[in-house]
Amino acid sequence: MKRRPPPIPDLSEMPRRKRGLSAEERALWENVAKQIKPLRKKFRALKNQAAAESEVATIAGPMLRPAAPLKIAPAPKPQAPPLAPLGRRERAQLSRGRKEIDARIDLHGMTQTRAHRALFGFLQRAQDDGLSFVLVITGKGKVGAESERGVLRRQVPQWLNLPEFRLLVVGYEEAHVGHGGEGALYVRVRRSRI
């Protein structure tokens, strides 16, 4: 029959006693401490302050100090990348029909709020579907003195510069006359990071 080794005592339950330095050990330590040069003066000041606090603590007995609150900085939000214009070659290929426009959205007749929501949703779906180039038709606006000319035509480029849109868009440029000219934009969709 095999002998079992004796059980290992649980040391976590046993009280721990701190051993103080003997006079000989203290003299040796002080001799070593005198020969050491501090790296920085600031360190020396902190060491002297800590020594004074420890002396006060030994005289006053074990006092509980309140823990200093930790300051945790919030995680930085990922910044939206800057927009980049389409390359000359890409723009030429799109305008000549050599590079295909993957999808289109027509914002004609929409209010700004509705157009903003529709454009954002459209670009999110385009990114999710892995599309590269889309055409955003804003329209040129009414030609008349009583109404503002091309509100969406002015607003859409401003929206595309917003951080939430820059996460979806690499860049944009005015479309070729055949695709709507001043009233449309070629938009390059950013690839999704999955």
C-alpha positions as CSV (number, residue, x, y, z in Angstrom):
1,M,0.0,0.0,0.0
2,K,1.3,3.5,-0.9
3,R,1.9,6.0,1.7
4,R,0.2,9.3,1.3
5,P,2.3,12.4,1.8
6,P,1.2,14.5,4.8
7,P,-1.3,17.3,3.8
8,I,0.2,20.7,3.0
9,P,-0.9,23.2,5.7
10,D,-2.9,26.1,4.5
11,L,-0.7,29.1,5.1
12,S,-3.3,31.7,4.2
13,E,-5.0,31.1,7.5
14,M,-1.9,31.3,9.6
15,P,-1.1,34.8,11.0
16,R,1.9,36.5,9.5
17,R,4.4,38.3,11.8
18,K,6.6,41.0,10.5
19,R,10.2,40.6,11.5
20,G,12.0,43.8,12.4
21,L,15.6,44.4,11.5
22,S,18.3,43.6,14.1
23,A,20.7,46.3,15.1
24,E,23.4,44.8,12.9
25,E,21.1,44.6,9.9
26,R,20.0,48.2,10.4
27,A,23.6,49.4,10.6
28,L,24.5,47.5,7.4
29,W,21.4,48.9,5.6
30,E,22.2,52.5,6.6
31,N,25.8,52.1,5.4
32,V,24.6,50.8,2.0
33,A,22.0,53.6,1.8
34,K,24.6,56.3,2.4
35,Q,26.7,55.1,-0.5
36,I,23.8,55.2,-3.1
37,K,23.3,58.4,-5.2
38,P,19.6,59.1,-6.1
39,L,18.7,59.2,-9.8
40,R,16.8,62.4,-9.4
41,K,16.4,65.1,-6.8
42,K,12.7,64.6,-6.9
43,F,13.1,61.0,-5.9
44,R,15.2,62.1,-2.9
45,A,12.4,64.5,-1.8
46,L,9.8,61.7,-2.2
47,K,12.0,59.3,-0.2
48,N,12.4,61.8,2.6
49,Q,8.7,62.5,2.7
50,A,7.9,58.7,2.7
51,A,10.4,58.2,5.6
52,A,8.8,61.0,7.6
53,E,5.3,59.5,7.0
54,S,6.5,56.1,8.1
55,E,7.9,57.6,11.3
56,V,4.6,59.3,12.0
57,A,2.8,56.1,11.3
58,T,4.9,54.1,13.7
59,I,4.5,56.8,16.4
60,A,0.7,57.3,15.9
61,G,0.0,53.6,15.4
62,P,-1.8,51.9,12.5
63,M,-4.0,54.6,11.0
64,L,-6.1,54.0,8.0
65,R,-5.7,56.5,5.2
66,P,-8.4,56.9,2.7
67,A,-7.5,55.6,-0.7
68,A,-6.9,58.3,-3.3
69,P,-9.5,58.1,-6.0
70,L,-8.1,56.8,-9.3
71,K,-8.5,59.0,-12.3
72,I,-9.3,56.8,-15.3
73,A,-9.2,58.6,-18.6
74,P,-12.0,57.6,-21.0
75,A,-10.9,55.6,-24.0
76,P,-10.4,57.9,-26.9
77,K,-13.0,57.6,-29.6
78,P,-11.6,56.5,-32.9
79,Q,-11.3,59.5,-35.1
80,A,-13.0,59.5,-38.5
81,P,-10.4,59.4,-41.3
82,P,-10.1,62.4,-43.6
83,L,-11.8,62.5,-47.0
84,A,-9.6,62.0,-50.1
85,P,-10.6,63.1,-53.6
86,L,-11.2,60.5,-56.2
87,G,-8.2,59.9,-58.5
88,R,-8.2,61.3,-62.0
89,R,-8.2,57.8,-63.5
90,E,-11.2,56.6,-61.4
91,R,-13.2,59.7,-62.2
92,A,-12.4,59.3,-65.9
93,Q,-13.4,55.6,-65.8
94,L,-16.7,56.4,-64.0
95,S,-17.6,59.2,-66.4
96,R,-16.9,57.1,-69.5
97,G,-18.7,54.1,-68.1
98,R,-15.6,51.9,-67.9
99,K,-16.0,51.6,-64.2
100,E,-19.5,50.6,-63.0
101,I,-21.5,52.7,-60.6
102,D,-22.8,50.1,-58.1
103,A,-25.9,51.9,-56.8
104,R,-27.7,55.2,-57.0
105,I,-29.9,57.3,-54.7
106,D,-32.0,60.2,-55.8
107,L,-32.7,62.8,-53.1
108,H,-34.9,65.0,-55.4
109,G,-37.9,66.5,-53.6
110,M,-36.9,65.4,-50.1
111,T,-36.7,67.6,-47.1
112,Q,-33.2,68.0,-45.5
113,T,-34.0,65.8,-42.6
114,R,-35.5,63.0,-44.7
115,A,-32.6,63.3,-47.3
116,H,-30.0,63.1,-44.5
117,R,-31.5,60.0,-43.0
118,A,-32.0,58.4,-46.5
119,L,-28.4,59.2,-47.5
120,F,-26.9,57.8,-44.2
121,G,-29.0,54.6,-44.5
122,F,-28.1,54.2,-48.2
123,L,-24.3,54.6,-47.5
124,Q,-24.5,52.1,-44.6
125,R,-26.2,49.5,-46.8
126,A,-23.7,50.2,-49.6
127,Q,-20.8,49.6,-47.1
128,D,-22.4,46.4,-45.7
129,D,-22.9,45.1,-49.3
130,G,-19.3,45.8,-50.2
131,L,-20.1,48.4,-52.9
132,S,-17.3,50.6,-54.2
133,F,-18.8,53.6,-56.1
134,V,-22.3,55.0,-55.7
135,L,-24.0,58.0,-57.3
136,V,-25.8,60.5,-55.1
137,I,-28.2,62.6,-57.1
138,T,-29.0,65.9,-55.3
139,G,-30.6,67.8,-58.1
140,K,-29.5,71.3,-59.2
141,G,-32.3,73.1,-57.3
142,K,-35.1,75.3,-58.6
143,V,-34.2,78.3,-60.8
144,G,-36.3,81.0,-59.3
145,A,-36.0,84.1,-57.1
146,E,-38.5,82.9,-54.5
147,S,-36.7,79.8,-53.4
148,E,-33.2,78.9,-52.4
149,R,-31.2,77.4,-55.2
150,G,-30.0,73.8,-54.5
151,V,-30.3,73.3,-50.8
152,L,-29.5,69.6,-51.0
153,R,-26.8,70.3,-53.5
154,R,-25.0,72.5,-50.9
155,Q,-25.9,70.3,-47.9
156,V,-24.8,66.9,-49.1
157,P,-21.1,67.7,-49.4
158,Q,-21.3,69.2,-45.9
159,W,-22.9,66.0,-44.6
160,L,-20.3,63.9,-46.2
161,N,-17.6,65.8,-44.2
162,L,-19.3,64.9,-40.9
163,P,-17.5,62.3,-38.8
164,E,-20.3,59.7,-39.0
165,F,-20.3,59.9,-42.8
166,R,-16.5,59.8,-43.0
167,L,-16.6,56.4,-41.5
168,L,-18.7,55.3,-44.5
169,V,-17.1,57.4,-47.3
170,V,-13.5,57.6,-48.7
171,G,-14.2,60.6,-50.9
172,Y,-16.5,62.2,-53.4
173,E,-16.5,64.4,-56.5
174,E,-18.9,66.1,-58.7
175,A,-20.3,63.8,-61.3
176,H,-19.8,63.9,-65.1
177,V,-22.5,65.7,-67.1
178,G,-23.8,62.4,-68.4
179,H,-24.5,61.3,-64.8
180,G,-26.1,64.6,-63.6
181,G,-23.2,67.0,-63.6
182,E,-23.5,69.7,-60.9
183,G,-26.6,67.9,-59.5
184,A,-24.9,64.6,-58.6
185,L,-21.8,63.3,-56.8
186,Y,-19.7,60.2,-57.3
187,V,-19.1,58.8,-53.8
188,R,-16.4,56.2,-53.1
189,V,-17.6,53.9,-50.2
190,R,-15.2,52.9,-47.5
191,R,-14.7,49.2,-47.0
192,S,-16.2,47.9,-43.8
193,R,-13.8,46.7,-41.1
194,I,-15.1,43.3,-40.0
